Amino acid sequence: MTDKKYWLTGGFFTMMHRGVDFLLGFIGFMLLVRVFSPEEFGIWVLLITIVSIIDMARNGFIQNGMIKFLVGKEKAIQAKIQTASLWLNTALTLIMVLLLWILAVPLENLLNANGLADLIKIHSLVLPVLIFHTHNMVLMQAKYDFKAYFLAGISKSLPFFLVILSGYLLDIKLSLIELAWYQNLAFLLATLMSVYQVKNYFNIRLKAQNYWLNRIFHFGKYVFGTNLVSMLTNSLDKFLLGALLSPVQVAMANTAGRVMNMVEIPVNSIASISYPKAAEAHDKKQSKLVGEIYEKTLGMMLSLTTPFWLFCLLFAHYIVLLIAGEAYLEAVPFLRVMAFMALIKPFDRQSGVFLDAIGKPFFNMIMVFGTFLYGALFSYLFIQWLGLMGAAYGLVLALFTTSIIKYLILNKYIDIRIGQCWIKAFENYPIMLKTLLDKVKK
């Protein structure tokens, strides 16, 4: 695959995956807030938050190491790497299942969320099945098969969305328990789809070699820690609001959070396709190229997230009114503060991704852990003083601090021109405009 085709194809399908996932989740959210009370919806948000933390942490443990070691290896070596990854994934999953059963009731009590324990236990039953889904999704990325990645990815979100839509249109009030079981069924269907998609790539041995177990484990432990703490940091507002206030405030924060999830589409999509290229360039000792990829991809992110930031500042009231209704207008000022994440997240995300790509995941993990610690402190103090708004101020301040420190660390290893990132961002606008006009003319 040529370099130009890689960026176009990879970017298109990855962005489509993130976009469809977001759109289905967003519409599903709009339906659920009109079906459940704010308290019930807040409890569901807490479950989804826990599910996302588990998924991101487990994916991080396997993804970056598996991709880094698979790229450029012959088939026999790839089989050994896949086998080691699958065994490590299995071990981590069994530990997670055990922890969920132990912590389900304490979490329910801590977060003032009646019924959350049963929802957590239901989700834990599908985790062993998702071992293969996680493995297969990473394998598709390693093979640059972004079309398969897109199809397997949306097969996880589409069936569950159809359940929510059908219940809403047919006026069938599903309980939270029933919704959790339907979610498990959707995950099972997605796993079957991913198994079909990787049938030509899936290649394992019965026994894993200690060499690859050690290499992937010691690389993945940093990314696992990074993803886990990063997700906990992103979820601080929900957990602290649930513990200090109530699930109702969790629902309010989630309303703004759903809007801010739009930022994740370009940020995560571009990060997904930049990591393999950056890791490959670093392995070839092309330090200058690594820096150029950083500037190019960060510019791509900023060109998309900056207009979004301005839009949220100007139209926050109408956004919340449209997506959730008058009952959630308390989330309007929360959204305006959280909108600054659109400018900060691209710097934080790419600096972290490139620290992993150049073989420095330890620094990334330490910084993410730092964000969690002082983010928890900031959010706790601000919530005590300002209530709901305090969670927004705490998260924005914590992420801003971390993004600066991460950038300074990364700049010691690769030459980065921060001004060039903004130049490339603004250079993208005439290119996007020309592309749009060409499409209209055709």
N, C-alpha and C positions, 0 to 999 in steps of 0.2 A: 504494500500500500504506500503510495507516494505521500510526502509530508502534507501537501495541500489537501489531498483526498482524506487523509487521516483526520485533519482538523474539521473539515466540512462534514464528513460522515459521522465521526465521533461526536462532534458538537450537536449535530441535528438530532440524532437518536437519543443522546443523553439528555438534551434539553427537552425533547418530547416526553421522555420518561418522567422527568421531574415535573414537567408542565401538566401532564395528564394526571399524575398522582396528586399534584396540588389541586387541580381543578375538581377532581372527584371528591377529594377530602374536603375542599372548601364548600362545595354544594351540599355534601353530606352534613357538614357542620351547620349550614343554614337551615337544613331540614330538622336536625336534631334539636337545635335550640328552640324550635317552635313546637316540638313534641314533648320534650322533658322540661321540668321546672329547672330554674337556675341551680338549685341544690343537687338535683339528680344529674344534671349535665356536668356540674363540677366534679362529681364522683367519677363519671365516665372519663372526663379529662384527666383525672389523676391516674386511672388505669392506662389510658393511651400513653401518658407520659412515661409510666413505668415500662410499658411494652417497647417504646422507642429507645429508652435507655439500654435495655437488654439487647435490642437488635443492633444498635450502633456499637456498643461495647464488644459484642461477639464478632461483628463484622470487622471491627478494627483489629482485633487479635489475629485474624487470619489474612485480611485483604492485602495490606501493603507489603507484608513479608512475602506472601505467596506470589503476588504480581512481580515483585522485585527479583525473586529467585527464578521464576518461570521464564521470564523474558530472555530469549536467545538460547535457551537450553535445548538439547536434543531430547527426543521422546522418552528414552529410558530414564533420563534424569528427571524429566517432568513428572513421570509416573511416581517416582520416589517422593518428589516434593508434594504432589497431590495427596499421596497416602499419609504423609506426616501431618499435613494440614487437616485432613479429615479426622485423624485420631485426636489431634489437639482440640479441634472443634467439638468433638464428642465429649471429651473430658470436661471442657469448660461448660458445656450445656448441662451435663448431669449435676455439676456443682450449682449452677444457677437454679435448676429445678428444686434442689434440696433447700437452697436459701429462700426461695420464694415461699415454700411451704412453712418454713420456720418463721419468716418475717411477715407473713400475710396479716395475721391478727394484730401484731404490734403496730404495723403501718396503718391499719384501719383506725386504731385508737389514737395514734399520734396525729393523724390528719383529719380527725373528726368526720370520717367518711363512712357512715354505716352501710355495710354490704360490700365494701371494697375487698375484703379478704376473700370472699367467694369468687369474685371476678378474677383476682390474681391467681387463685388455684386453678380456675378453668383455663386461663391462658397457659399456665405451666405445663398442661397436658399436651400442648401442641409443639412445645419447644424441641423435643427430640426429632420430630418430623422436619423442622426448620433447619436442622443440621445440614441437610442436603441442599436446601434452597440457598442458604448462605454460601456454601461451597461452590455451587453452580454459578451463582451470580458473579462471584469473584473470578471464576474461571473464564467467563465470557469477557470480562474486562481484560484479563491477561492475554486473551486471544484476539483482542481488538474487535470482537464480534458485538458491536453496539446495537445492531438491529435485534439480535437475539436477546440482548440485555433489556431492550425496551419492551419486547413482547412478554418476556418472563416477568418483568417488573410490574407491568400494568395488570397482569393476571392475578396479582395479589390485591390490588385496590378495586378493580372493576366489579368483581362478583359481590364484594361487601357493599359497595355503593348501590348496586342494584337491589340488594336486600333493603337498605334504608329507603331508597326511592319507592320501592313497591309498598312497603309499610305505610309510607306517607300518603301515596296516591290512593291506596285502598282503605285508608283510615284504620289501619291495624296498629294498635298501641303495643309495641314490643317492650318487654321488661329489659332491664340492664343485663340480667342473666341470659336471656334469650339472645340479646345482641352479642354477648361475649361468645356464645356457642357458634353463632353465624360467622363471627370473625375467625374462629378456629377453622371452620369449614373453608373459608376463603383462603386461608394460609395453606391448607392441604392441597387445594386446587392449584395454587401458585407453585407449590413444590413439584407437583406432577408435571406442570408445564415446563419448569426449569430442567427437570430430568430429561425431557424430550429434546429441549434446545441444545443440551451439551452432549448428546449421545456420541458425537464424533470427537469430542475433546476429553471426555471423562476416561481416565486411565489410572487405575490404582493397583497396588499390590496388597496382599493380605497383611504382611508385616512391615512396620515402619522402621526406617533406619534411625539410629540414635543421632547420627550426624545432622540429618535434616530436622529431626524433632528439636534438637538443641538450637539450631540456627533460626528456625522459624519462631520457636518459643521466645528466645532472647531478643529477637527483633520485635515480635508481636506484643510482648509484655509492655513495652513502652507505648505502642500505639493503642493497645487495649486500655491502659491507664489513662492515656490522653483522651480517647473517645468517651470513656466512662465518666471521667471528671468533667469533660466538656459538656456532656449531656446533663449531668447533675447541675452544672452551672447554669445552663440554659433553662433548667426546670426549677431553679431556686425560687423564682417568684411564685410558682404554683405550690410547691411544698411548704414554703414559709407562710404563704397566705392561708393555706389549709390548716396549718398547725396553729398560727397566731390569730387567725380570724375565722373563716368558714369556707366551705366549698362554693358558696355564692360568689365570693371574691375571686376564687379560682376560675369560675366561669367568666367573670368580667375580664380578667387578665388573659384568658385564652382567646377571647374575642379579638383583642388587639394582636395577640400572638398569631392568630390565623392569618391576619392581614400581613404581618411581618414575615410569615412563611414564604411569601412571594419572593423575598430576597434570596431565600435558599435555592430557588430554582436556578438562576444563573450562577450563583456562587458555587453550589455543589456540582452543577453540571460541568462548569469549566474546570473546577478542581479535579474532577474525575478523569478528564482527558489530558490534563496537564501533568499529572503525577507520573504516568508511565514514560512520557517523553522526557521529563526532567530527570527521572531516575536513570534512563538510558543514556542521556547526555553526560550525567555525572560519572557513570560507569566507564564511559569512554574518555574521561578526563577533559571534557569540554566545558570548563568552568564558565567561560564567557557566554556560551550558548545557554547554559542554565539561567544566567542572569537575564538574558534576552527573553527567554520563555516566561520568566517571572514578570517582567515588565509588560510583555504582550498580553498575558492572561489576566493580570491584575487590571490593566487598562480595559480589557473586554468586560470585566465585572463592573468596574466603576461607570462605564458608559451606559450600563443598564440599571444600576442601583441608584445613581444620583437623581435621575428624573423621578424615580419612585419616592425618594425621600421628600422631594419638593411637593409631590402630589399628596402625600400623607399629611404634611404640615398644613396645606391649604384646605383639604376636603375631609379631614378626619371625622367631623360630625356627620356628614352625609354618608361616609363609608360605613360607620357603625350602625347608623339608622337603617341603611339598606340591607346589611348582611345579618343583623341580629334583632333589630326592632328597638322600640323605645325603652324596653326593660333593661337594656344594656348600655344606655347612653353614658353611664358612669365611666365607661371604658374610653371615652373620647380623649381626655387629657393624657391618659395612660398611653394611648396610641401615638400621640404627638411626641412624647418623650422617647418612646421605643423606636420611632422612625429614624433616629440618629444611628441606629444599628446598621441601617442601609449603607452608611458611609464608612463605618468601622469594620464591619464583618469581612469585607473583601481583603483588607490588610491582614486581619487576624487569621483568616482561613488560609490564604496563600502562603503566608510566612510559616504557618504550621506545616502545611503540605510540603513545602520545599525543604524544611528542616528534616522531614522524614526522607525525602528524595535523596538528599546528600548524606544520608546515613547518620543523622543526628536526632533520632527520635527522643532521646533522653531529655534534651533541652525543651523540646515541645511539650513533653509530658509534665516537666517541672513547672513550666509557665501556665499550662492549663490548670494544674493543681493549685498554683498561686491564685489564679482567677477565681477558682472555687472558694478558697479560703477568705480572701478579702471581699469577694462578691457576696459571700454569706454574711460577713460582718457588716458590710455596707447596707445590704438589703434588710438585715435584721434591725439595724439601728433606724434606718429610714422608715421602715414599716411601723415601728413603734412610734415614730414622730408624726408620720404623714399618712399612715394607713395604706390603702391600695397604691397610691402614687409612689410611695417609698420603694416599692419593689422595682419600678421602672428606673428610678434614679440610681439605685444600687447596681443593677445589671449594666447599665450604660457606662457608668463610671469604672466598673471593674474591667469590662471588655476594652475600653479605651486605654486604660493603663497597660493591659497585657499586650495589645496590638503594637504599642510603641516599643516595649521591651523585646518582643519577638523579632520585630524588624531590625533592631539594633544588633541582636545576636546573629541573625541570618546574614547581615551585611558584613560581618567579620569573615565569612566563609566564601561568599560570592559577591561580586560587584553589582550593586543595585543602585540605579538612579531614580529616586522617588519622583522627581519632576517628570521623567520620561514616562512614567506610568500614567500620569494625568494627561500628558500630551497625546499618548496613544488612545486614551479614553475619548478625548475630544475629536481626534482624527477618525474615530469610528462613526461619528454622526453623519458626515457626508456620504460615507460608504453605505451606511444603512439606508439613508434617504435615497441614494441612487438605486440601490437594490430594490427598494420598495416601489420606486417610480417605474423601474423596468418591469416589475411584476404587473403593475397596473396597466401599462401599455400593452403587455401581452394578453 
